[in-house]
Amino acid sequence: DAGVIQSPRHEVTEMGQEVTLRCKPISGHDYLFWYRQTMMRGLELLIYFNNNVPIDDSGMPEDRFSAKMPNASFSTLKIQPSEPRDSAVYFCASSPRAGEQFFGPGTRLTVL
Amino acid sequence: KQEVTQIPAALSVPEGENLVLNCSFTDSAIYNLQWFRQDPGKGLTSLLLIQSSQREQTSGRLNASLDKSSGRSTLYIAASQPGDSATYLCAVRQAGTALIFGKGTTLSVSS
């Protein structure tokens, strides 16, 4: 298995633009997580899905952020409109039930 | 609310030394605990997973222990090497939640 796949690896955009981050989890994993990492706050959960259903989105900062999981092999995290304070590394991870979480390589987002 | 603390925040050791990284958590009701390694500008690599019913896990020169009742875990690295230089993150998982991370310990091993 190729592991968790994320795209793009790097994204530079201007304030106000829409940003879409993509994730393909490991086949057979029924949990998918989106995390954000910043120097100030470390790694924080944004949202997670179980069997494609959002379970906990309490970490989503505000309505500008949205996430979907239309099927077991694909998820998106969208920011609209983007702001400079959204600059961070966004990680997607997947796991089997209560099992080991595997992380993707991350998307480094810079909002100018 | 679960909080995870890692001490020390940074550690420098000479090559060959054995070392221990510490992790503590405030709520002992966890499913599992996972140790990760993160190299600068890179993603997270899972090192060891300890289920709540287990006391320790070993992989090569790494040994992780878990004392749920006291809310502590340690990561022991034997015979450290310059290639071990990285940030080590501890994270716990509880029922109905995702991983909650500590801020990490940045390790530097000099040759």
gemmi code that builds the backbone of each chain (N, CA, C; Angstrom):
import gemmi

chains = {
    "A": [
        ("ASP", (0.851, -1.197, 0.000), (0.000, 0.000, 0.000), (0.886, 1.245, 0.000)),
        ("ALA", (0.467, 2.277, -0.716), (1.283, 3.479, -0.850), (1.209, 4.351, 0.381)),
        ("GLY", (0.408, 4.013, 1.368), (0.256, 4.874, 2.513), (-0.790, 5.940, 2.248)),
        ("VAL", (-0.902, 6.880, 3.165), (-1.849, 7.978, 3.010), (-1.272, 8.963, 1.996)),
        ("ILE", (-2.085, 9.339, 1.037), (-1.634, 10.235, -0.025), (-2.325, 11.580, 0.118)),
        ("GLN", (-1.547, 12.642, 0.078), (-2.100, 13.988, 0.150), (-1.633, 14.810, -1.043)),
        ("SER", (-2.513, 15.693, -1.476), (-2.133, 16.636, -2.532), (-2.873, 17.946, -2.334)),
        ("PRO", (-2.273, 19.064, -2.735), (-0.886, 19.167, -3.163), (0.057, 19.087, -1.968)),
        ("ARG", (1.347, 18.985, -2.205), (2.319, 18.967, -1.111), (2.596, 20.385, -0.616)),
        ("HIS", (2.528, 21.321, -1.528), (2.732, 22.726, -1.187), (1.664, 23.547, -1.913)),
        ("GLU", (1.168, 24.568, -1.205), (0.180, 25.454, -1.814), (0.465, 26.867, -1.339)),
        ("VAL", (0.639, 27.768, -2.303), (0.801, 29.177, -1.987), (-0.349, 29.910, -2.664)),
        ("THR", (-1.080, 30.683, -1.892), (-2.241, 31.374, -2.448), (-2.367, 32.746, -1.817)),
        ("GLU", (-3.208, 33.533, -2.368), (-3.433, 34.876, -1.836), (-4.690, 34.909, -0.976)),
        ("MET", (-4.657, 35.782, -0.015), (-5.785, 35.944, 0.894), (-7.087, 36.112, 0.100)),
        ("GLY", (-8.114, 35.404, 0.555), (-9.412, 35.494, -0.092), (-9.689, 34.391, -1.094)),
        ("GLN", (-8.628, 33.678, -1.497), (-8.813, 32.604, -2.469), (-9.303, 31.331, -1.787)),
        ("GLU", (-9.937, 30.478, -2.578), (-10.377, 29.172, -2.086), (-9.231, 28.172, -2.197)),
        ("VAL", (-9.069, 27.360, -1.156), (-8.028, 26.338, -1.134), (-8.684, 24.976, -0.897)),
        ("THR", (-8.305, 23.993, -1.669), (-8.816, 22.634, -1.476), (-7.659, 21.667, -1.302)),
        ("LEU", (-7.659, 20.977, -0.185), (-6.655, 19.967, 0.100), (-7.301, 18.591, -0.032)),
        ("ARG", (-6.505, 17.636, -0.523), (-7.066, 16.320, -0.842), (-6.331, 15.211, -0.116)),
        ("CYS", (-7.054, 14.142, 0.156), (-6.465, 13.028, 0.902), (-7.060, 11.710, 0.429)),
        ("LYS", (-6.170, 10.728, 0.258), (-6.591, 9.362, -0.019), (-6.089, 8.486, 1.126)),
        ("PRO", (-6.982, 7.918, 1.925), (-6.536, 7.113, 3.071), (-6.045, 5.738, 2.638)),
        ("ILE", (-5.489, 5.021, 3.569), (-5.065, 3.649, 3.324), (-6.307, 2.769, 3.159)),
        ("SER", (-6.291, 1.935, 2.147), (-7.434, 1.084, 1.866), (-7.762, 0.195, 3.070)),
        ("GLY", (-9.046, 0.156, 3.417), (-9.477, -0.688, 4.531), (-9.553, 0.042, 5.863)),
        ("HIS", (-8.978, 1.240, 5.932), (-9.077, 2.028, 7.163), (-10.420, 2.745, 7.181)),
        ("ASP", (-11.142, 2.629, 8.293), (-12.460, 3.255, 8.327), (-12.493, 4.559, 9.105)),
        ("TYR", (-11.319, 5.005, 9.601), (-11.236, 6.311, 10.234), (-10.320, 7.211, 9.409)),
        ("LEU", (-10.741, 8.473, 9.241), (-9.907, 9.456, 8.561), (-9.895, 10.732, 9.389)),
        ("PHE", (-8.711, 11.302, 9.541), (-8.512, 12.473, 10.389), (-7.838, 13.590, 9.595)),
        ("TRP", (-8.222, 14.810, 9.900), (-7.509, 15.994, 9.415), (-6.938, 16.736, 10.629)),
        ("TYR", (-5.619, 16.972, 10.595), (-4.935, 17.715, 11.644), (-4.257, 18.930, 11.028)),
        ("ARG", (-3.981, 19.904, 11.891), (-3.223, 21.085, 11.477), (-2.059, 21.261, 12.447)),
        ("GLN", (-0.892, 21.610, 11.900), (0.287, 21.806, 12.737), (0.829, 23.208, 12.540)),
        ("THR", (0.972, 23.941, 13.638), (1.600, 25.253, 13.639), (2.653, 25.289, 14.740)),
        ("MET", (3.569, 26.223, 14.620), (4.605, 26.349, 15.648), (3.992, 26.701, 16.999)),
        ("MET", (2.993, 27.567, 16.959), (2.426, 28.054, 18.218), (1.585, 27.003, 18.937)),
        ("ARG", (0.779, 26.252, 18.183), (-0.217, 25.382, 18.796), (0.082, 23.892, 18.635)),
        ("GLY", (1.134, 23.563, 17.899), (1.456, 22.152, 17.703), (0.452, 21.488, 16.781)),
        ("LEU", (0.234, 20.196, 16.991), (-0.693, 19.412, 16.176), (-2.075, 19.401, 16.820)),
        ("GLU", (-3.079, 19.785, 16.043), (-4.447, 19.831, 16.548), (-5.391, 19.184, 15.555)),
        ("LEU", (-6.371, 18.455, 16.102), (-7.382, 17.845, 15.259), (-8.337, 18.905, 14.723)),
        ("LEU", (-8.650, 18.795, 13.443), (-9.680, 19.647, 12.857), (-11.018, 18.902, 12.810)),
        ("ILE", (-11.002, 17.699, 12.232), (-12.216, 16.914, 12.048), (-11.830, 15.470, 11.830)),
        ("TYR", (-12.721, 14.536, 12.197), (-12.485, 13.161, 11.790), (-13.777, 12.473, 11.360)),
        ("PHE", (-13.602, 11.478, 10.513), (-14.700, 10.717, 9.924), (-14.577, 9.248, 10.339)),
        ("ASN", (-15.726, 8.615, 10.488), (-15.782, 7.169, 10.669), (-16.744, 6.618, 9.617)),
        ("ASN", (-16.245, 5.718, 8.773), (-17.078, 5.191, 7.681), (-17.723, 6.318, 6.871)),
        ("ASN", (-16.931, 7.316, 6.551), (-17.307, 8.452, 5.694), (-18.233, 9.453, 6.381)),
        ("VAL", (-18.569, 9.249, 7.633), (-19.482, 10.145, 8.343), (-18.672, 11.028, 9.291)),
        ("PRO", (-18.865, 12.355, 9.244), (-18.141, 13.225, 10.179), (-18.604, 12.967, 11.609)),
        ("ILE", (-17.642, 12.726, 12.498), (-17.963, 12.398, 13.878), (-17.707, 13.577, 14.811)),
        ("ASP", (-16.601, 14.237, 14.630), (-16.217, 15.340, 15.512), (-15.576, 16.433, 14.673)),
        ("ASP", (-16.257, 17.548, 14.556), (-15.692, 18.683, 13.811), (-15.457, 19.868, 14.744)),
        ("SER", (-15.334, 19.598, 16.019), (-15.191, 20.678, 16.997), (-13.886, 21.447, 16.836)),
        ("GLY", (-12.935, 20.861, 16.139), (-11.664, 21.532, 15.925), (-11.625, 22.432, 14.703)),
        ("MET", (-12.666, 22.400, 13.908), (-12.712, 23.266, 12.727), (-12.826, 24.712, 13.208)),
        ("PRO", (-11.892, 25.558, 12.811), (-11.804, 26.887, 13.417), (-13.040, 27.758, 13.198)),
        ("GLU", (-13.612, 27.729, 12.046), (-14.767, 28.577, 11.767), (-15.416, 28.103, 10.477)),
        ("ASP", (-16.481, 28.823, 10.110), (-17.275, 28.385, 8.957), (-16.511, 28.442, 7.640)),
        ("ARG", (-15.368, 29.073, 7.644), (-14.586, 29.129, 6.404), (-14.013, 27.758, 6.054)),
        ("PHE", (-13.974, 26.883, 7.038), (-13.417, 25.542, 6.851), (-14.555, 24.532, 6.676)),
        ("SER", (-14.382, 23.648, 5.699), (-15.341, 22.569, 5.511), (-14.609, 21.326, 5.035)),
        ("ALA", (-15.134, 20.161, 5.379), (-14.516, 18.902, 4.974), (-15.589, 17.934, 4.534)),
        ("LYS", (-15.240, 17.128, 3.543), (-16.154, 16.120, 3.023), (-15.426, 14.805, 2.829)),
        ("MET", (-16.190, 13.746, 2.860), (-15.656, 12.428, 2.546), (-16.724, 11.692, 1.735)),
        ("PRO", (-16.737, 11.905, 0.428), (-17.797, 11.340, -0.407), (-17.740, 9.827, -0.541)),
        ("ASN", (-16.565, 9.237, -0.337), (-16.438, 7.789, -0.367), (-15.256, 7.366, 0.476)),
        ("ALA", (-15.056, 6.073, 0.604), (-14.049, 5.539, 1.528), (-12.626, 5.823, 1.092)),
        ("SER", (-12.431, 6.306, -0.124), (-11.065, 6.473, -0.608), (-10.707, 7.921, -0.908)),
        ("PHE", (-11.525, 8.872, -0.442), (-11.225, 10.258, -0.793), (-11.865, 11.229, 0.201)),
        ("SER", (-11.083, 12.248, 0.568), (-11.598, 13.300, 1.432), (-10.995, 14.629, 0.998)),
        ("THR", (-11.740, 15.714, 1.223), (-11.246, 17.051, 0.934), (-11.438, 17.945, 2.144)),
        ("LEU", (-10.511, 18.881, 2.276), (-10.611, 19.946, 3.259), (-10.553, 21.253, 2.495)),
        ("LYS", (-11.586, 22.069, 2.660), (-11.676, 23.294, 1.879), (-11.660, 24.502, 2.810)),
        ("ILE", (-10.940, 25.529, 2.384), (-10.910, 26.793, 3.116), (-11.363, 27.879, 2.141)),
        ("GLN", (-12.428, 28.559, 2.505), (-12.973, 29.603, 1.630), (-13.678, 30.669, 2.459)),
        ("PRO", (-13.204, 31.903, 2.453), (-11.966, 32.388, 1.856), (-10.775, 32.157, 2.776)),
        ("SER", (-9.615, 32.003, 2.196), (-8.414, 31.760, 3.002), (-7.891, 33.073, 3.591)),
        ("GLU", (-7.202, 32.952, 4.731), (-6.601, 34.092, 5.405), (-5.161, 33.740, 5.783)),
        ("PRO", (-4.300, 34.760, 5.973), (-2.898, 34.476, 6.323), (-2.752, 33.601, 7.559)),
        ("ARG", (-3.657, 33.724, 8.539), (-3.542, 32.926, 9.763), (-3.855, 31.448, 9.526)),
        ("ASP", (-4.306, 31.095, 8.331), (-4.536, 29.686, 8.002), (-3.239, 29.003, 7.565)),
        ("SER", (-2.183, 29.768, 7.395), (-0.898, 29.188, 6.978), (-0.436, 28.176, 8.024)),
        ("ALA", (-0.182, 26.959, 7.565), (0.161, 25.856, 8.459), (0.459, 24.633, 7.604)),
        ("VAL", (0.813, 23.548, 8.276), (0.907, 22.263, 7.588), (-0.339, 21.461, 7.966)),
        ("TYR", (-1.032, 20.965, 6.961), (-2.257, 20.204, 7.165), (-1.966, 18.734, 6.880)),
        ("PHE", (-2.254, 17.909, 7.878), (-2.008, 16.473, 7.754), (-3.325, 15.719, 7.695)),
        ("CYS", (-3.333, 14.691, 6.878), (-4.409, 13.717, 6.858), (-3.847, 12.414, 7.420)),
        ("ALA", (-4.659, 11.699, 8.186), (-4.239, 10.415, 8.751), (-5.396, 9.439, 8.664)),
        ("SER", (-5.085, 8.154, 8.642), (-6.144, 7.148, 8.671), (-5.758, 6.022, 9.615)),
        ("SER", (-6.771, 5.286, 10.069), (-6.520, 4.154, 10.966), (-7.672, 3.176, 10.900)),
        ("PRO", (-7.382, 1.934, 11.242), (-8.484, 0.998, 11.494), (-9.082, 1.314, 12.855)),
        ("ARG", (-10.121, 0.675, 13.252), (-10.788, 0.973, 14.515), (-9.815, 0.881, 15.680)),
        ("ALA", (-9.681, 1.999, 16.449), (-8.825, 2.083, 17.639), (-7.397, 1.632, 17.380)),
        ("GLY", (-7.008, 1.644, 16.145), (-5.678, 1.151, 15.819), (-4.677, 2.259, 15.576)),
        ("GLU", (-3.558, 1.854, 15.038), (-2.451, 2.766, 14.779), (-2.829, 3.753, 13.680)),
        ("GLN", (-2.525, 5.030, 13.926), (-2.792, 6.044, 12.912), (-1.559, 6.241, 12.038)),
        ("PHE", (-1.832, 6.341, 10.750), (-0.774, 6.575, 9.780), (-1.023, 7.924, 9.114)),
        ("PHE", (0.048, 8.710, 9.052), (-0.074, 10.061, 8.555), (0.422, 10.177, 7.122)),
        ("GLY", (-0.194, 11.083, 6.384), (0.307, 11.454, 5.075), (1.461, 12.431, 5.221)),
        ("PRO", (2.068, 12.821, 4.104), (3.232, 13.708, 4.144), (2.890, 15.152, 4.471)),
        ("GLY", (1.613, 15.501, 4.418), (1.199, 16.856, 4.744), (1.144, 17.781, 3.540)),
        ("THR", (0.351, 18.833, 3.695), (0.299, 19.930, 2.719), (0.724, 21.198, 3.443)),
        ("ARG", (1.786, 21.807, 2.933), (2.249, 23.065, 3.526), (1.520, 24.206, 2.828)),
        ("LEU", (0.660, 24.896, 3.568), (-0.149, 25.977, 3.005), (0.406, 27.326, 3.438)),
        ("THR", (0.604, 28.189, 2.475), (1.015, 29.566, 2.738), (-0.014, 30.487, 2.111)),
        ("VAL", (-0.606, 31.322, 2.945), (-1.587, 32.295, 2.458), (-0.969, 33.687, 2.593)),
        ("LEU", (-0.801, 34.349, 1.463), (-0.134, 35.660, 1.460), (-1.114, 36.807, 1.666)),
    ],
    "B": [
        ("LYS", (-10.661, 17.766, 30.327), (-10.099, 17.727, 28.986), (-8.693, 17.135, 29.051)),
        ("GLN", (-8.448, 16.185, 28.161), (-7.138, 15.517, 28.150), (-6.035, 16.483, 27.765)),
        ("GLU", (-4.948, 16.440, 28.494), (-3.756, 17.220, 28.157), (-2.549, 16.296, 28.177)),
        ("VAL", (-1.678, 16.481, 27.192), (-0.480, 15.668, 27.064), (0.743, 16.571, 27.157)),
        ("THR", (1.664, 16.194, 28.023), (2.858, 17.004, 28.261), (4.099, 16.167, 28.013)),
        ("GLN", (5.066, 16.760, 27.328), (6.322, 16.062, 27.074), (7.489, 16.863, 27.658)),
        ("ILE", (8.303, 16.149, 28.391), (9.468, 16.756, 29.024), (10.681, 15.863, 28.772)),
        ("PRO", (11.860, 16.434, 28.381), (12.070, 17.869, 28.172), (11.596, 18.309, 26.792)),
        ("ALA", (11.574, 19.605, 26.551), (11.204, 20.108, 25.228), (12.326, 19.885, 24.227)),
        ("ALA", (13.577, 19.898, 24.723), (14.721, 19.665, 23.865), (15.787, 18.912, 24.646)),
        ("LEU", (16.560, 18.122, 23.910), (17.571, 17.278, 24.548), (18.740, 17.095, 23.592)),
        ("SER", (19.954, 17.303, 24.108), (21.158, 17.087, 23.301), (22.028, 16.050, 23.988)),
        ("VAL", (22.438, 15.031, 23.252), (23.249, 13.964, 23.826), (24.353, 13.577, 22.848)),
        ("PRO", (25.452, 13.025, 23.371), (26.484, 12.511, 22.459), (26.090, 11.136, 21.931)),
        ("GLU", (26.614, 10.804, 20.784), (26.328, 9.517, 20.173), (26.661, 8.363, 21.121)),
        ("GLY", (25.823, 7.365, 21.118), (26.063, 6.183, 21.930), (25.342, 6.177, 23.262)),
        ("GLU", (24.853, 7.317, 23.651), (24.180, 7.408, 24.948), (22.778, 6.808, 24.882)),
        ("ASN", (22.378, 6.172, 25.989), (20.994, 5.728, 26.138), (20.177, 6.884, 26.696)),
        ("LEU", (18.930, 7.048, 26.247), (18.156, 8.185, 26.723), (16.683, 7.827, 26.872)),
        ("VAL", (16.005, 8.648, 27.662), (14.586, 8.449, 27.936), (13.833, 9.739, 27.673)),
        ("LEU", (12.769, 9.627, 26.913), (11.862, 10.747, 26.687), (10.580, 10.478, 27.467)),
        ("ASN", (10.051, 11.527, 28.074), (8.905, 11.376, 28.948), (7.633, 11.985, 28.373)),
        ("CYS", (6.525, 11.342, 28.675), (5.218, 11.810, 28.247), (4.238, 11.581, 29.392)),
        ("SER", (3.447, 12.588, 29.704), (2.421, 12.413, 30.735), (1.077, 12.897, 30.202)),
        ("PHE", (0.003, 12.287, 30.700), (-1.336, 12.658, 30.271), (-2.253, 12.718, 31.494)),
        ("THR", (-3.263, 13.573, 31.415), (-4.048, 13.885, 32.612), (-5.228, 12.939, 32.833)),
        ("ASP", (-5.738, 12.306, 31.788), (-6.882, 11.414, 31.911), (-6.439, 10.004, 31.538)),
        ("SER", (-6.527, 9.089, 32.487), (-6.008, 7.740, 32.261), (-6.931, 6.858, 31.407)),
        ("ALA", (-8.110, 7.350, 31.084), (-9.059, 6.562, 30.276), (-8.693, 6.682, 28.800)),
        ("ILE", (-7.694, 5.927, 28.373), (-7.225, 6.002, 26.985), (-7.390, 4.659, 26.296)),
        ("TYR", (-7.539, 4.693, 24.967), (-7.550, 3.474, 24.150), (-6.136, 3.000, 23.889)),
        ("ASN", (-5.313, 3.953, 23.485), (-3.931, 3.615, 23.178), (-3.067, 4.866, 23.225)),
        ("LEU", (-1.772, 4.642, 23.129), (-0.798, 5.725, 23.102), (0.164, 5.427, 21.969)),
        ("GLN", (0.511, 6.459, 21.239), (1.359, 6.273, 20.067), (2.527, 7.247, 20.132)),
        ("TRP", (3.714, 6.750, 19.807), (4.901, 7.589, 19.677), (5.209, 7.768, 18.190)),
        ("PHE", (5.530, 9.033, 17.835), (5.860, 9.372, 16.467), (7.226, 10.037, 16.421)),
        ("ARG", (7.796, 9.993, 15.253), (9.010, 10.752, 14.942), (8.672, 11.710, 13.809)),
        ("GLN", (9.182, 12.954, 13.933), (9.006, 13.927, 12.857), (10.336, 14.582, 12.558)),
        ("ASP", (10.795, 14.433, 11.329), (11.989, 15.122, 10.869), (11.607, 16.506, 10.373)),
        ("PRO", (12.535, 17.463, 10.403), (12.203, 18.847, 10.019), (11.561, 18.919, 8.640)),
        ("GLY", (10.429, 19.579, 8.579), (9.741, 19.773, 7.308), (9.099, 18.528, 6.742)),
        ("LYS", (9.009, 17.484, 7.549), (8.466, 16.212, 7.060), (7.198, 15.836, 7.823)),
        ("GLY", (6.614, 14.711, 7.428), (5.436, 14.208, 8.095), (5.783, 13.411, 9.339)),
        ("LEU", (4.768, 12.744, 9.889), (4.947, 11.960, 11.102), (5.112, 10.492, 10.753)),
        ("THR", (6.107, 9.880, 11.373), (6.329, 8.449, 11.207), (5.980, 7.760, 12.511)),
        ("SER", (5.078, 6.793, 12.446), (4.703, 6.057, 13.648), (5.838, 5.150, 14.081)),
        ("LEU", (6.193, 5.234, 15.355), (7.270, 4.406, 15.897), (6.714, 3.208, 16.655)),
        ("LEU", (5.826, 3.485, 17.595), (5.294, 2.425, 18.449), (3.871, 2.774, 18.857)),
        ("LEU", (3.042, 1.746, 18.931), (1.676, 1.881, 19.424), (1.530, 0.974, 20.631)),
        ("ILE", (1.048, 1.516, 21.730), (0.785, 0.710, 22.924), (-0.708, 0.761, 23.208)),
        ("GLN", (-1.351, -0.394, 23.197), (-2.765, -0.452, 23.540), (-2.907, -0.283, 25.057)),
        ("SER", (-4.090, 0.112, 25.495), (-4.301, 0.423, 26.913), (-4.060, -0.785, 27.814)),
        ("SER", (-4.208, -1.989, 27.259), (-4.016, -3.204, 28.052), (-2.557, -3.645, 28.116)),
        ("GLN", (-1.692, -2.964, 27.368), (-0.291, -3.357, 27.305), (0.562, -2.485, 28.218)),
        ("ARG", (1.741, -3.032, 28.552), (2.651, -2.287, 29.420), (3.821, -1.707, 28.634)),
        ("GLU", (4.207, -2.402, 27.550), (5.313, -1.894, 26.760), (5.315, -2.499, 25.368)),
        ("GLN", (6.071, -1.820, 24.486), (6.275, -2.294, 23.128), (7.723, -2.007, 22.758)),
        ("THR", (8.276, -2.882, 21.938), (9.676, -2.730, 21.543), (9.796, -2.840, 20.034)),
        ("SER", (10.699, -1.999, 19.490), (11.028, -2.078, 18.071), (12.481, -1.686, 17.911)),
        ("GLY", (13.312, -2.668, 17.640), (14.739, -2.388, 17.489), (15.337, -1.772, 18.740)),
        ("ARG", (15.918, -0.584, 18.581), (16.545, 0.096, 19.729), (15.545, 0.917, 20.554)),
        ("LEU", (14.287, 0.874, 20.167), (13.255, 1.646, 20.858), (12.416, 0.758, 21.755)),
        ("ASN", (12.130, 1.306, 22.945), (11.217, 0.623, 23.868), (10.311, 1.670, 24.482)),
        ("ALA", (9.005, 1.456, 24.364), (8.042, 2.378, 24.956), (7.277, 1.664, 26.054)),
        ("SER", (7.108, 2.348, 27.168), (6.345, 1.788, 28.280), (5.114, 2.641, 28.545)),
        ("LEU", (4.130, 2.023, 29.179), (2.898, 2.732, 29.503), (2.467, 2.371, 30.918)),
        ("ASP", (2.257, 3.392, 31.732), (1.671, 3.222, 33.065), (0.398, 4.052, 33.083)),
        ("LYS", (-0.709, 3.409, 32.755), (-1.962, 4.135, 32.612), (-2.408, 4.775, 33.913)),
        ("SER", (-2.242, 4.064, 34.997), (-2.762, 4.554, 36.272), (-2.092, 5.847, 36.707)),
        ("SER", (-0.821, 5.980, 36.370), (-0.120, 7.201, 36.738), (-0.098, 8.211, 35.597)),
        ("GLY", (-0.637, 7.841, 34.441), (-0.695, 8.754, 33.311), (0.667, 9.059, 32.728)),
        ("ARG", (1.493, 8.014, 32.575), (2.846, 8.242, 32.079), (3.259, 7.219, 31.034)),
        ("SER", (4.093, 7.695, 30.118), (4.734, 6.816, 29.153), (6.157, 7.298, 28.961)),
        ("THR", (7.054, 6.363, 28.682), (8.433, 6.725, 28.372), (8.839, 6.055, 27.071)),
        ("LEU", (9.690, 6.742, 26.336), (10.309, 6.177, 25.139), (11.794, 6.091, 25.413)),
        ("TYR", (12.290, 4.882, 25.420), (13.704, 4.612, 25.679), (14.406, 4.358, 24.353)),
        ("ILE", (15.484, 5.101, 24.116), (16.279, 4.908, 22.903), (17.661, 4.429, 23.336)),
        ("ALA", (18.023, 3.255, 22.892), (19.317, 2.683, 23.253), (20.376, 3.056, 22.214)),
        ("ALA", (21.581, 3.271, 22.713), (22.738, 3.510, 21.835), (22.411, 4.523, 20.755)),
        ("SER", (22.105, 5.743, 21.158), (21.634, 6.761, 20.225), (22.645, 7.029, 19.109)),
        ("GLN", (22.102, 7.409, 17.939), (22.902, 7.695, 16.753), (22.511, 9.052, 16.194)),
        ("PRO", (23.414, 9.705, 15.445), (23.048, 11.007, 14.849), (21.760, 10.938, 14.025)),
        ("GLY", (21.498, 9.807, 13.405), (20.272, 9.642, 12.617), (19.013, 9.623, 13.452)),
        ("ASP", (19.149, 9.541, 14.761), (17.977, 9.596, 15.643), (17.530, 11.030, 15.895)),
        ("SER", (18.308, 11.995, 15.467), (17.969, 13.407, 15.669), (16.668, 13.735, 14.949)),
        ("ALA", (15.699, 14.197, 15.715), (14.359, 14.480, 15.195), (13.517, 14.984, 16.367)),
        ("THR", (12.269, 15.311, 16.073), (11.312, 15.619, 17.137), (10.455, 14.387, 17.375)),
        ("TYR", (10.303, 14.027, 18.634), (9.525, 12.846, 19.022), (8.232, 13.316, 19.691)),
        ("LEU", (7.127, 12.825, 19.158), (5.805, 13.235, 19.619), (5.081, 12.061, 20.255)),
        ("CYS", (4.438, 12.342, 21.346), (3.600, 11.380, 22.050), (2.144, 11.805, 21.842)),
        ("ALA", (1.258, 10.825, 21.647), (-0.151, 11.146, 21.449), (-1.022, 10.058, 22.056)),
        ("VAL", (-2.136, 10.449, 22.658), (-3.064, 9.484, 23.246), (-4.401, 9.551, 22.526)),
        ("ARG", (-5.078, 8.417, 22.502), (-6.390, 8.323, 21.876), (-7.391, 7.834, 22.914)),
        ("GLN", (-8.504, 8.549, 23.000), (-9.572, 8.171, 23.923), (-10.811, 7.785, 23.136)),
        ("ALA", (-11.798, 7.256, 23.852), (-13.044, 6.861, 23.218), (-13.693, 8.053, 22.540)),
        ("GLY", (-14.061, 7.873, 21.272), (-14.783, 8.915, 20.557), (-13.954, 10.127, 20.197)),
        ("THR", (-12.628, 10.001, 20.274), (-11.789, 11.154, 19.936), (-10.669, 10.717, 19.004)),
        ("ALA", (-10.022, 11.697, 18.477), (-8.819, 11.459, 17.689), (-7.607, 11.570, 18.620)),
        ("LEU", (-6.424, 11.565, 18.056), (-5.217, 11.675, 18.861), (-5.080, 13.072, 19.453)),
        ("ILE", (-4.609, 13.098, 20.700), (-4.266, 14.358, 21.345), (-2.772, 14.332, 21.570)),
        ("PHE", (-2.098, 15.334, 21.012), (-0.641, 15.335, 20.952), (-0.003, 16.187, 22.031)),
        ("GLY", (1.185, 15.765, 22.447), (2.060, 16.631, 23.191), (2.802, 17.553, 22.232)),
        ("LYS", (3.578, 18.476, 22.775), (4.298, 19.440, 21.933), (5.612, 18.864, 21.398)),
        ("GLY", (6.016, 17.721, 21.923), (7.188, 17.048, 21.385), (8.480, 17.339, 22.136)),
        ("THR", (9.425, 16.438, 21.953), (10.793, 16.615, 22.434), (11.709, 16.596, 21.230)),
        ("THR", (12.487, 17.667, 21.067), (13.424, 17.736, 19.950), (14.775, 17.190, 20.399)),
        ("LEU", (15.186, 16.103, 19.774), (16.410, 15.399, 20.148), (17.519, 15.709, 19.157)),
        ("SER", (18.684, 16.007, 19.686), (19.872, 16.203, 18.860), (20.960, 15.268, 19.361)),
        ("VAL", (21.452, 14.396, 18.488), (22.512, 13.454, 18.838), (23.758, 13.856, 18.059)),
        ("SER", (24.813, 14.173, 18.782), (26.041, 14.637, 18.129), (27.038, 13.484, 17.988)),
        ("SER", (27.777, 13.531, 16.883), (28.771, 12.478, 16.621), (30.132, 12.839, 17.190)),
    ],
}
model = gemmi.Model(1)
for chain_id, residues in chains.items():
    chain = gemmi.Chain(chain_id)
    for i, (resn, *xyz) in enumerate(residues, 1):
        res = gemmi.Residue()
        res.name, res.seqid = resn, gemmi.SeqId(i, " ")
        for name, pos in zip(("N", "CA", "C"), xyz):
            atom = gemmi.Atom()
            atom.name, atom.element = name, gemmi.Element(name[0])
            atom.pos, atom.b_iso = gemmi.Position(*pos), 0.0
            res.add_atom(atom)
        chain.add_residue(res)
    model.add_chain(chain)
structure = gemmi.Structure()
structure.add_model(model)
structure.setup_entities()
